[in-house]
Amino acid sequence: MCAAPKPAVISVKTESSDCPALFTPITFRSVRLKNRIGVSPMCQYSAQEGFMNDWHLVHLGSRAVGGAGLIIAEATAVRPEGRISPQDAGLWSDAHIVPMKRITQFLKEHGCVPGIQLAHAGRKASAARPWEGAHHLKDTEGGWPTLAPSALVFDPKKLNKLPNALSIEEIEAIQAAFVAATQRAVEAGFQWLELHAAHGYLAHSFYSPLTNHRDDRYGGSFENRCRFVLETATAMRKAWPAELPMSVRLSCTDWAKEGETGWDLAQSVQLSMLLKAVGVDLIDCSSGFATPGVSHYPIEPDWQVPFSETIKKEAGIATAAVGMITEPEQANDIITEGKADIVLLAREMLRDPYWPWWASKTLGYHDALIDALILPPQYSHWVEQAH
Ligand SMILES: Cc1cc2nc3c(=O)[nH]c(=O)nc-3n(C[C@H](O)[C@H](O)[C@H](O)COP(=O)(O)O)c2cc1C
């Protein structure tokens, strides 16, 4: 059986063990993940007035039953106007806690750590669901005015609302909303907190020079552009129990085109060090989406792994790798080679909620003991029987 690392120590033990690195437990603060496989946050666009419901229970619950060590629930808006779509999950009121509690309890019963990603969509808010066009909804169609560090339209075609540039008072009110939602996340039973600071949403649009043209203390220099995410993470960390871990998802580069000055990996390393200093435990390493057009992104298997590898080594903080990770050997190699501490899978988990079980089998680490670790007895008792 895989040996557990000592509590409160983040370590990767892969040598001298027959256990694939992917199935070695890891502990962050007081929280032990039974393996290195996490479900990446994925908006379901299926909530009503921000309330999670049976869809979320079954969606997240299936992946807990399927053996993931960690599930980070979808980008959850800290204020109604911070939703990407009207159907996004939210945590801007105490009433939202109740259905979430049912979900976190179910995940814990199945040995899975329940996490939540708190978010504000900034200028990308007020949009139709992806399968309904993903365009900005007019205020008369159920949309609402959007907010951003600077009054810059995302895209003249689909996301064409002109956002209001935030005042200092409005920035402070949004930061307070992140803190209030953090306190509610504790009440709801989550054990892992993530700040969404990627993909062109509000926090990312502050630190990216492509989208932040402010000339006050929230814009201009690296220090000023990072102020929003650092202040917000610091305040959330203080409101989040000391024994529970917190991560921040970054867009580690803007993939700026020639002639553009965008955010890059070197700045991500610097920011990760600052986030580590305020008590952030892990950087979730994504990239891009501050501006439209992704055809020049080098999307292929492992395409974002160099970010997690570099940040882990140069900033000295634990990392998650995400993006086009689909194969068990591929995921295991990322952990074995020390390129990340955990892997997060998104679309592959939609294709197969039992991916962890299949991965253990593929990696040749499959016996009754492991079945029992990965799957609940209702399944593990039967899966190896040929007849
Ligand atoms: C349906 C769907 C919803 C997503 N929602 C979120 C989200 O709420 N927050 C986030 O940070 N990323 C979100 N993403 C991005 C994924 O978390 C992940 O970073 C991306 O899909 C790359 O991983 P993959 O190649 O394994 O799918 C979403 C992706 C999908 C497919």
The ligand as an SDF file (V2000), in Angstrom:
LIG
                    3D

 31 33  0  0  0  0  0  0  0  0999 V2000
  -16.9380   22.6040  -19.0750 C   0  0  0  0  0  0  0  0  0  0  0  0
  -15.7330   23.3450  -18.5760 C   0  0  0  0  0  0  0  0  0  0  0  0
  -15.8830   24.2980  -17.5910 C   0  0  0  0  0  0  0  0  0  0  0  0
  -14.7550   24.9670  -17.0750 C   0  0  0  0  0  0  0  0  0  0  0  0
  -14.9180   25.8220  -16.0230 N   0  0  0  0  0  0  0  0  0  0  0  0
  -13.8250   26.3190  -15.3920 C   0  0  0  0  0  0  0  0  0  0  0  0
  -13.9500   26.9990  -14.1550 C   0  0  0  0  0  0  0  0  0  0  0  0
  -15.0340   27.1060  -13.5840 O   0  0  0  0  0  0  0  0  0  0  0  0
  -12.8080   27.4980  -13.6090 N   0  0  0  0  0  0  0  0  0  0  0  0
  -11.5770   27.3480  -14.1880 C   0  0  0  0  0  0  0  0  0  0  0  0
  -10.5860   27.8200  -13.6530 O   0  0  0  0  0  0  0  0  0  0  0  0
  -11.4470   26.6650  -15.3360 N   0  0  0  0  0  0  0  0  0  0  0  0
  -12.5190   26.1230  -15.9250 C   0  0  0  0  0  0  0  0  0  0  0  0
  -12.3710   25.3460  -17.0370 N   0  0  0  0  0  0  0  0  0  0  0  0
  -11.0060   25.0190  -17.4970 C   0  0  0  0  0  0  0  0  0  0  0  0
  -10.5740   23.6820  -16.8970 C   0  0  0  0  0  0  0  0  0  0  0  0
  -10.5460   23.7260  -15.4760 O   0  0  0  0  0  0  0  0  0  0  0  0
   -9.1830   23.2650  -17.4140 C   0  0  0  0  0  0  0  0  0  0  0  0
   -8.2290   24.2010  -16.9750 O   0  0  0  0  0  0  0  0  0  0  0  0
   -9.1420   23.1770  -18.9410 C   0  0  0  0  0  0  0  0  0  0  0  0
  -10.3100   22.5510  -19.4500 O   0  0  0  0  0  0  0  0  0  0  0  0
   -7.9130   22.3990  -19.3980 C   0  0  0  0  0  0  0  0  0  0  0  0
   -7.9470   21.0940  -18.8800 O   0  0  0  0  0  0  0  0  0  0  0  0
   -8.3760   19.8070  -19.7890 P   0  0  0  0  0  0  0  0  0  0  0  0
   -7.4910   19.8230  -21.0090 O   0  0  0  0  0  0  0  0  0  0  0  0
   -8.1230   18.6290  -18.8740 O   0  0  0  0  0  0  0  0  0  0  0  0
   -9.8140   19.9460  -20.1440 O   0  0  0  0  0  0  0  0  0  0  0  0
  -13.4720   24.6980  -17.5970 C   0  0  0  0  0  0  0  0  0  0  0  0
  -13.3440   23.7640  -18.6260 C   0  0  0  0  0  0  0  0  0  0  0  0
  -14.4460   23.0750  -19.1010 C   0  0  0  0  0  0  0  0  0  0  0  0
  -14.2570   22.0280  -20.1710 C   0  0  0  0  0  0  0  0  0  0  0  0
  1  2  1  0
  2  3  1  0
  2 30  2  0
  3  4  2  0
  4  5  1  0
  4 28  1  0
  5  6  2  0
  6  7  1  0
  6 13  1  0
  7  8  2  0
  7  9  1  0
  9 10  1  0
 10 11  2  0
 10 12  1  0
 12 13  2  0
 13 14  1  0
 14 15  1  0
 14 28  1  0
 15 16  1  0
 16 17  1  0
 16 18  1  0
 18 19  1  0
 18 20  1  0
 20 21  1  0
 20 22  1  0
 22 23  1  0
 23 24  1  0
 24 25  2  0
 24 26  1  0
 24 27  1  0
 28 29  2  0
 29 30  1  0
 30 31  1  0
M  END
$$$$
